[in-house]
Amino acid sequence: MKRYKKWVTFLLASILLTLASIASVNYYVDSYWSFNHTNIFQDYQRGKRERQQKSNALFFRDQKYSTLIFGSSRTAYMNQATWGKGVYNYAASDMQPSEYIHYLDFAINEAKQPIKKVIIGLDFFGSLKYASPVSSQYESILSVIPQPLYRYKLLLSRDVFEYSIKNIKYYFTKANAKYNRQNVKISKKTSNISHKEYIKRIQGGLKEYLTNRYSNTYDPYYKKTIENLVQKYNNIEFIVFTTPVSKEHFKLIKDQNLYFAYEQWIKDNVSIFKTIHHFMYVNKMTSNAHEYFLDSNHGFNSTYDCLSNEILNRTSSCPKTQMTITERNLQQHLRELRILNKFTN
């Protein structure tokens, strides 16, 4: 009987020690962005679960924000600090326009963020009949966060523990593709490559877009989706820009006979927002993509600094690529774009 009690005591102690170890690692690394402490490992955070991580941070951390940035992984590389204080980059990989309203609802109503302004990086692929696998998961992602003890349950999660270990490895390998504690997704230019090397690097990404996105037609509900967002939050100021892609990437749009859809996308956005800051066309930056882009459609952090500074009318050494399109000059710019993009019908 004594041996049995000792065995049970040893087993319970082992279980408690294991759980305490898991909870300690999960708390210290905070890979789900649910606590307020800081440490060195949090400057090398994986962003594979951006929607959950960023929503957790808005809900649990002490900072308050008056401005949100929405968009896909392209816009996630934009440094929120470039826009000033009180700005939070809520962009996530493959985020679709249909998701914006749900995450904005959460930020205002659940996370109690005093949002006055929304900045959106508009992606052309977001206007197509393309559905990201994760774009419909907003309810399951957001509904659990306000639940009692949610973040404490995360501390005992084996899945979170495995993710924490991966984050620790990120720190020791000094991975380049990472988030830091300031919610900046890093894509620094680490070396100069030739145009030939760049073309070789982007082939896989171009094929993926061709197969999964640009094989779709224009979504007739796109405009209504965006209108619903703006109408619901008509007291919020919206600033929108189009995300640039390399000239090689833009060629896919023309090759897939999507140029008229591209023009419709511009028209719809101008109709809703009245003014858009247009960067997605063949210009000095996109024609020298190996200097400004990580791959065919994701810019370096410095590239998005260029965009932010142009929109904010700040002086910089970047090439001037912004085309400010309004209802008044829409037709004129569409004609100019056909020339610049070398499109003839």
HUNOR-V370118 format. One record per backbone hydrogen bond with DSSP energy under -0.5 kcal/mol. NH is the residue of the N-H (numbers start at 1). CO is the residue of the C=O. If there is no record, write none. Layout:
BEGIN
nh:NH co:CO
nh:NH co:CO
END
This chain:
BEGIN
nh:5 co:1
nh:6 co:2
nh:7 co:3
nh:8 co:4
nh:9 co:5
nh:10 co:6
nh:11 co:7
nh:12 co:8
nh:13 co:9
nh:14 co:10
nh:15 co:11
nh:16 co:12
nh:17 co:13
nh:18 co:14
nh:19 co:15
nh:20 co:16
nh:21 co:17
nh:22 co:18
nh:23 co:19
nh:24 co:20
nh:25 co:21
nh:26 co:22
nh:27 co:23
nh:28 co:24
nh:29 co:25
nh:30 co:26
nh:33 co:30
nh:42 co:39
nh:43 co:40
nh:44 co:41
nh:45 co:179
nh:50 co:47
nh:53 co:49
nh:54 co:50
nh:55 co:51
nh:56 co:52
nh:57 co:53
nh:58 co:54
nh:59 co:55
nh:60 co:56
nh:61 co:57
nh:66 co:86
nh:67 co:86
nh:68 co:117
nh:69 co:88
nh:70 co:119
nh:76 co:72
nh:77 co:73
nh:77 co:74
nh:78 co:75
nh:80 co:78
nh:82 co:79
nh:83 co:80
nh:84 co:81
nh:87 co:84
nh:88 co:67
nh:90 co:69
nh:90 co:88
nh:92 co:71
nh:95 co:92
nh:99 co:96
nh:100 co:96
nh:100 co:97
nh:101 co:97
nh:102 co:99
nh:103 co:99
nh:104 co:100
nh:105 co:101
nh:106 co:102
nh:107 co:103
nh:108 co:104
nh:109 co:105
nh:110 co:105
nh:110 co:106
nh:111 co:106
nh:113 co:107
nh:115 co:113
nh:116 co:66
nh:117 co:66
nh:118 co:237
nh:119 co:68
nh:120 co:239
nh:121 co:70
nh:122 co:120
nh:122 co:241
nh:126 co:123
nh:127 co:124
nh:128 co:125
nh:129 co:217
nh:130 co:128
nh:132 co:130
nh:135 co:132
nh:137 co:134
nh:141 co:137
nh:142 co:138
nh:143 co:139
nh:144 co:140
nh:145 co:142
nh:146 co:142
nh:147 co:144
nh:150 co:147
nh:153 co:149
nh:154 co:150
nh:155 co:151
nh:156 co:152
nh:156 co:153
nh:157 co:154
nh:161 co:157
nh:162 co:158
nh:163 co:159
nh:164 co:160
nh:165 co:161
nh:166 co:162
nh:167 co:163
nh:168 co:164
nh:169 co:165
nh:170 co:166
nh:171 co:167
nh:172 co:168
nh:173 co:169
nh:174 co:170
nh:174 co:171
nh:175 co:170
nh:178 co:176
nh:178 co:186
nh:179 co:45
nh:180 co:184
nh:183 co:180
nh:185 co:76
nh:185 co:183
nh:186 co:178
nh:186 co:184
nh:190 co:188
nh:198 co:194
nh:199 co:195
nh:200 co:196
nh:201 co:197
nh:202 co:198
nh:203 co:199
nh:203 co:200
nh:206 co:202
nh:207 co:203
nh:208 co:204
nh:209 co:205
nh:210 co:206
nh:211 co:207
nh:212 co:208
nh:213 co:209
nh:214 co:209
nh:216 co:213
nh:219 co:127
nh:220 co:218
nh:222 co:219
nh:225 co:221
nh:226 co:222
nh:227 co:223
nh:228 co:224
nh:229 co:225
nh:230 co:226
nh:231 co:227
nh:232 co:228
nh:233 co:229
nh:234 co:231
nh:236 co:233
nh:237 co:116
nh:239 co:118
nh:241 co:120
nh:242 co:277
nh:243 co:122
nh:246 co:296
nh:247 co:286
nh:250 co:246
nh:251 co:247
nh:252 co:248
nh:252 co:249
nh:253 co:249
nh:253 co:250
nh:254 co:250
nh:255 co:251
nh:256 co:252
nh:257 co:254
nh:258 co:253
nh:262 co:258
nh:263 co:259
nh:264 co:260
nh:265 co:261
nh:266 co:262
nh:267 co:263
nh:268 co:264
nh:269 co:265
nh:270 co:266
nh:271 co:267
nh:272 co:268
nh:273 co:269
nh:274 co:270
nh:275 co:273
nh:276 co:325
nh:277 co:240
nh:278 co:276
nh:278 co:323
nh:279 co:277
nh:281 co:279
nh:283 co:281
nh:287 co:283
nh:288 co:285
nh:289 co:286
nh:291 co:288
nh:292 co:288
nh:292 co:289
nh:293 co:289
nh:294 co:298
nh:295 co:298
nh:299 co:297
nh:300 co:292
nh:301 co:187
nh:303 co:300
nh:304 co:300
nh:305 co:301
nh:306 co:302
nh:307 co:303
nh:308 co:304
nh:309 co:305
nh:310 co:306
nh:311 co:307
nh:312 co:308
nh:313 co:310
nh:314 co:309
nh:321 co:319
nh:323 co:278
nh:324 co:322
nh:325 co:276
nh:325 co:323
nh:327 co:274
nh:330 co:326
nh:333 co:329
nh:334 co:330
nh:335 co:331
nh:336 co:332
nh:337 co:333
nh:338 co:334
nh:339 co:335
nh:340 co:336
nh:341 co:337
nh:342 co:339
nh:343 co:338
nh:344 co:342
END
